């Protein structure tokens, strides 16, 4: 049984921020991190001593030029729970985070911490009531994604099982958004869409992006883990 519902129930509306320049985390997926900067060592220590939660958030474009002030952050982030960690002898950390929920960052909190804090609200998926529409979108998304993977490959089979299983469409979109080599701006747009049908439509549209514009190898070595 997952502990995610209880973790969200204990969320107090304030989140520690872990800004990233090129990584967008999604609910339902796991991301490994290596922590070495002093501010994030402090963040990690406070997270482990507290609720075990932090939010990964993308830096807005132009962050490289904002040397005199904290760089601007996207408004939508992913609240995540530390599921495993190890503290190394020199104070660095290795850890795994599991995405729990989209959150909208409302207002940064003044603090004497080395890292940044923000008030945030949880944003659950908005699922339309029209089951035929969701079924149609699932079929369209399946066709668009599977067309780009060799039919004889393991990834194709894993994806087929994902589409044919009972995983909700919103979660399917999140897993694919994280795993596929889409541009970081596309991933952020997918994270920002709380309406499941519109997220699926955006995901389908993203499959028409020319492979040469992908950030990594396409198709990737797909894994559900």
N, C-alpha and C positions, 0 to 999 in steps of 0.2 A: 504493500500500500504506500502511495506517495505521501510525503509530508508537506507537499506544496500548499494544499488548502489551509493547513494550520499556520504555515509560514505567512501566508497572505492575511490571515485573520489577525495575526499579531503585528501587522504593519501599522506603524503609528503615524504615517503621513510625512515622515522626514527621511531622506535617503542620503547615504554617502555616495559621492560621485567618483567614478573612475572614467575620465575622458580618454577616448581613443581616437587616433587620427585616421584610421582606415579599417576599423572593425565595427560591424553592426551585429549585436547579439539579438536573438529572438527567443520568445517563450518556447519551452519544450525542447530546447537543444542544450548541449553541454559544451563549454569552452574551457580549455586549459590556459592558464596564465602563469607567468613567472614575474614575481614582484621583487624589485631591487631598489627603486628610488625611496629615499627616506620618508617622503610624504605618504607613499602608498604602503610602506611598511607600517606606518602609524594607522592608516586606514584599515589595513588587514588586522592588526592587533585589536582595534576597537570593534571591528566587525565580529571577530571571534569571541570577544568578551560580551558582545551585545546580542542582537537578533540574528546574526549570521547573514544579513542582507546588504547588498550594495547595488548600485545601478551603473551599468555601462552606457555611456552616452557618446555620440559622435561629435567631434569638433567641427564647427562650421568652416566652410572654405575660407582661406585667408588667415588661418590660425598661425601660420608660420611667421607672419609679419607683425603679430600682436605681442611684441617683446616686453612692452611696458605695462601691460595689464593682463588679467586672466583672459584666456581666449574664449570667444563666444561658443556656446554649446547649442546643439539642436534641442528643440523643445520636447521631443519624444525620445524616451530612453527605455531600456529594458531592465526591470528589477530582477535581480538574480540572487540565488542562495548558494553559499559555499557548501558543496557536498563532500569535499575532501581537501585536505591541505597537509603540507609538511613544512615545518620551519627549519631552515638550514642553519648550521652553526654560526654563520656570519650574519644572521638576521634576515636573509632573503627568504622568500616563500615560493613554493610551487603549490598550485591549487587548481581545482576544477569548480566551475560555476555552472549552475543550471538556471536557464532563463525561466522566470515565473510569470511575468505579466508586463504588458506595456504600461508605462507611467508617463504622465505629462508633468514636466518640471514647471512649477508655478512661480517660485521665487527663491533665490539663493538666500541662505541663512548666514548671517554674520557669525563668525566663529574664530577662536584662536587656534584651531587645528591647522595642520599643514595642508590638509586636503580640503576639498569643497563639499558643502552640504546644500541640499535644496528641499523645500517643501514639494510634495508631489502627490498626485492623485492616481489611483489605480484605474486602468481603462480596460474593462473586460471586452471580449469580442461581442459585436452586435450581429446576431444571426437572423437573416430574414426568415419569415414564416413560410415562404413559398418553397416547399420541398422540391417540386419539379425544377425550379430555377437552380437550386443548389446541385441537383443531380446533373443537369445539363452542363453547368460550369465545371463540375468534377470531370465529366467526360471530355470536355474541350481542353481542360488543363492536362489531363492524362495524355491526350493525343499530341498536344504541343510539346510536352516534355519528352515523352517516349520516342518521338520522331528523331530526336537528336542523340539517341543512344543506340549502339549496335544491338540488334535483337538477340544475338547470341551471348551477350556479355552478362556478367553477374549483376552489374548496376541496373541493367534493364529489368532483370527479374526482381530485384529488390524494390524498384520503383513500381513495378506492376503490382506487387503485393501491397505496397503502400496505398495505391489508388483503389485496389479492390477490397481492402480491409475496411474496418469500421472507424478508422481515425477520422475525426471531424475535419471538414474541409478547411477551416481556419488553421488548424494545426498542421495539416498537410502543406498549406501555403507557407507557414512559418519554417517548417523543416526544409522545404525546397529553397526558400529565400536565403536561408543560411548556407545551404550546401552548394548551391549552384554558383558559378563564377560570374555573377552579375556585377555591374558597376556599383560602387559604394553609394552613389546618389540614388540608384534604383532600390537598393536594399533599404536605405533610409526611408524612401517613399513607401515601401511595403510595410516597414515597421510602423509608419505613421497612419496606416489605414486600419481603423478599427472595425469597419463594416466588412464582414467576411466575403460577401458577393463582390464588392468593389476590389477587395484585395486579390481575389481570384482573377478578376478581369485584368488587373494590372499585371499579375503574374503571367497570364496568357500573352498579353501584349509584350512583356519583356522577353519572351521566347523568340520574338522576331528581331531582336537586336543582333546584328551581324556577329558571328563568332569571333571575328578579328578584333572586336571591341571588348571581348571578355578580358577579365583581369588575370585569369589563370587558365590552365589547360581546360579545354572543353571537348568531350565530357570529362568531368572530374572523376576521381576514384570515390564513387558515392558510398556513403555508409550511414546507417540509421543510428549509430552510436555517437 
